[in-house]
Amino acid sequence: MGIGPLLLCVLLIVVLWWGPGWLLGEALGIRRTVLPVVAPLLGMGALTVIGVTGHSLGMSWQLLPVAGVLLLLAVVLFALRIFLERRFPERFGTHDPGRAGLFGKHHIAGAWWILLAGLVAGGTVAAVSWTVGTEGLLGINQDWDIPWHANMIRLISVNHEWDPGIAGNFAYYDTSIPEAPIRSYPIAFHALLSLVWPFTGVSLPVFLNVFVLVMMAVQLPLSTMALTMVLTRRPIAVAAAGAVSGWFTVYPYDLLWRGPLIPFFAGMVLVGPFAFLAIKGALERRYFWIPGISFGAVGLIAVHPSLAFVVLPLLIFWFLSALVRRKGRVLGITVYLAVAGVLAVVLGLPIIQQMLKESERVSKMMWAPDTDRNGAIQNIIFLHHGSIAMPVLTALVALGCLAVVFRIRMWWYFGPVLAFAFLSVYTMGSESPRFLNLTAPFYDDQWRIFGILVMLLVPLAGLGVAQAAEATEWVVRRVRARRQSPEAGRDARRRPSRLVAVAAASVVLLAVGIAAIPYFKQNAERINLNTKVDGPTLSVDEVDLLSRMDQYVPEEATVLNDSCDGSVWMYALGNRMPMIRHFEILPTNRQLLVLQKLPELATDAAAREAAAELGIEWVYIADGRIRAWDEPKEGLTQPDSIPYLQLVAREGNAALYKIDWAQLPGGKEAFDAAAKDRVQVDGVPGILENRNPDGIAPLGRIC
């Protein structure tokens, strides 16, 4: 990949991620010092509302129509704000942005430069770890989730519709969709990226790697700093939290080598901005931020519905704290957040309805623990989950916890931390279903829940650095005072030296960073566990052949495949549809019959009829495996011995064959006649709906 396509890809992602929300934020009068943090949140929410509403009105999900509607929305909100500010200046007049400042009483000279340094330091470490781990952004993750996300991005970029139901048809086109295991799927993440991916000129795996690179380099430290601002406005603590945001293995790296859970991660880096926007808006009663908060809530649940159960504990515990500390303002805060919540429900009602449709499927998932309770507690204390312990970072978090203990106004933050610590211990170390209702929103996945906990702990690490710096500054001030005259010494003891505190924080971060070098190496290695240019699921040869499928296979064709190899990447890489399109999709009875009896099409009328009904004329076979214990499907083990299979192309361990239906009873005429029950859906080549749906094969799983 040349530098030109890479830079273009980065530019388009940056414009897409920050541009829509920045435009909306300007219209709502959100301060430009805040917009870099909250713009992605606002943009995700606004584009979700546009997508959902536009779909019901028949709007095409393409860049120009979407940009036009977004611009119109921004103009309307801007005009409404200006009108209300001029008509009711005493209620809607512009707040004095400098009355307290972003840092309040903690403001120090050069605060913004300190924050920028923390952003650059944290982003650099995270970006380098990701780039090294992905083998220069060229590796393809070999695990479970990623081909689904890549396929969805291509699918939406082709059919130009914001429709969560398209996932059900994509996966289970050969059966009755209302009865399928997957009927719909959250698509906000995929729909957003589908707007620009076709213009980048890079493959989907590279595009997703570059997207995560941008998140790691900028959004991860920004999000961490925003979450830290909810806890404390000390610039040193905020900057330090951003600086160490890319050091922890559990979050984000364990979410990105396993799965990878890219949409979930993209949503997690919006949690901090949402909490910051909602709390700051409620405290300062910035009425025009209410639509922004509502858009942000819609964006969060659209990216991943489970994130609603991350921000709610944060807001609830903060609100309980406000009941005690801000008694005179509780009513105003309550009304403010209630109005924002009601508006979010109205705007996001279609998303919520889709979420409820899939809640039953999600709630049934249960993961086995991988340790006992003592082991889970040790994992939490030393911040690791199957990786090396991180005592250096544990020390920073512990120091931050100590700082919170001595500041009553911060005690509320222990609420969500302890809640997710409890759920982490439960999911990692217990098989009891007692609290399954609490873990169900997160698929009962210990990795996700532990990742959320560590995300909440990172601000405490930043506070720990600040506490160490402030303690050092206090000692230096005392020593200086003793060396001066009594009167000058008293003045010296009263005046804190911010320069000393900043220098001390820098030294602490440098020392901890040197000690944490093994962690940085481990983080890159964790990503590289599954992300390979030449891997066990997808070899270089398989990628090459799959990327050239459109040179051989007609676009309306369906290719017989074993979903347990890398063939589920076929659509994302080569724009051609495999018969089974993801690892977890259960085949229908006739799909399974063809997989088992491909060599018997000449003698088995039922298998031959099934193949014709499915439109199978092409066969892809490779020896890659998503799991090492998966056995090749029975009918695909000896393709070269099947007389009616003609080899079309071979690349290393991957091969493409064509069935010569002229050699089979009934010939090509029988094959063509069976096409009457296959109906093209939404104008997307290869997306077919069978008017004679079959039942799903009685299998627990296929891979």
Sequence and secondary structure as in RCSB ss.txt:
>XXXX:A:sequence
MGIGPLLLCVLLIVVLWWGPGWLLGEALGIRRTVLPVVAPLLGMGALTVIGVTGHSLGMSWQLLPVAGVLLLLAV
VLFALRIFLERRFPERFGTHDPGRAGLFGKHHIAGAWWILLAGLVAGGTVAAVSWTVGTEGLLGINQDWDIPWHA
NMIRLISVNHEWDPGIAGNFAYYDTSIPEAPIRSYPIAFHALLSLVWPFTGVSLPVFLNVFVLVMMAVQLPLSTM
ALTMVLTRRPIAVAAAGAVSGWFTVYPYDLLWRGPLIPFFAGMVLVGPFAFLAIKGALERRYFWIPGISFGAVGL
IAVHPSLAFVVLPLLIFWFLSALVRRKGRVLGITVYLAVAGVLAVVLGLPIIQQMLKESERVSKMMWAPDTDRNG
AIQNIIFLHHGSIAMPVLTALVALGCLAVVFRIRMWWYFGPVLAFAFLSVYTMGSESPRFLNLTAPFYDDQWRIF
GILVMLLVPLAGLGVAQAAEATEWVVRRVRARRQSPEAGRDARRRPSRLVAVAAASVVLLAVGIAAIPYFKQNAE
RINLNTKVDGPTLSVDEVDLLSRMDQYVPEEATVLNDSCDGSVWMYALGNRMPMIRHFEILPTNRQLLVLQKLPE
LATDAAAREAAAELGIEWVYIADGRIRAWDEPKEGLTQPDSIPYLQLVAREGNAALYKIDWAQLPGGKEAFDAAA
KDRVQVDGVPGILENRNPDGIAPLGRIC
>XXXX:A:secstr
  HHHHHHHHHHHHHHHHHHHHHHHHHHT  TTTHHHHHHHHHHHHHHHHHHHHHHTT   SHHHHHHHHHHHHH
HHHHHHHHHHHHSHHHHS   TTSSTTTGGG  TTHHHHHHHHHHHHHHHHHHHHHHHTTTTT EE SSSHHHHH
HHHHHHHHH    TTHHHHHH TTS GGGSS S    HHHHHHHTTHHHH S HHHHHHHHHHHIIIIIHHHHHH
HHHHHH   HHHHHHHHHHTTT IIIIIHHHHSTT HHHHHHHTTHHHHHHHHHHHHHHT TTHHHHHHHHHHHH
HHH GGGHHHHHHHHHHHHHHHHHH GGGHHHHHHHHHHHHHHHHHHTHHHHHHHHHHHHHHHT     SS HHH
HHHHHHTT SSS   HHHHHHHHHHHHHHHT GGGGGGHHHHHHHHHHHHHHHH    TTHHHHGGGTT HHHHH
HHHHHHHHHHHHHHHHHHHHHHHHHHHHHHHHHS HHHHHHHHHS  HHHHHHHHHHHHHHHHHHTHHHHHHHHH
HHHHHEESS SSS HHHHHHHHTGGGTS TT EEE  TTTGGGGHHHHHS EESS STT   BHHHHHHHHHGGG
TTT HHHHHHHHHHTEEEEEEE   SSTT    GGGS GGG TTEEEEEEETTEEEEEE GGGSTTHHHHHHHGG
GGEEE TT TT EEESS   B S S   
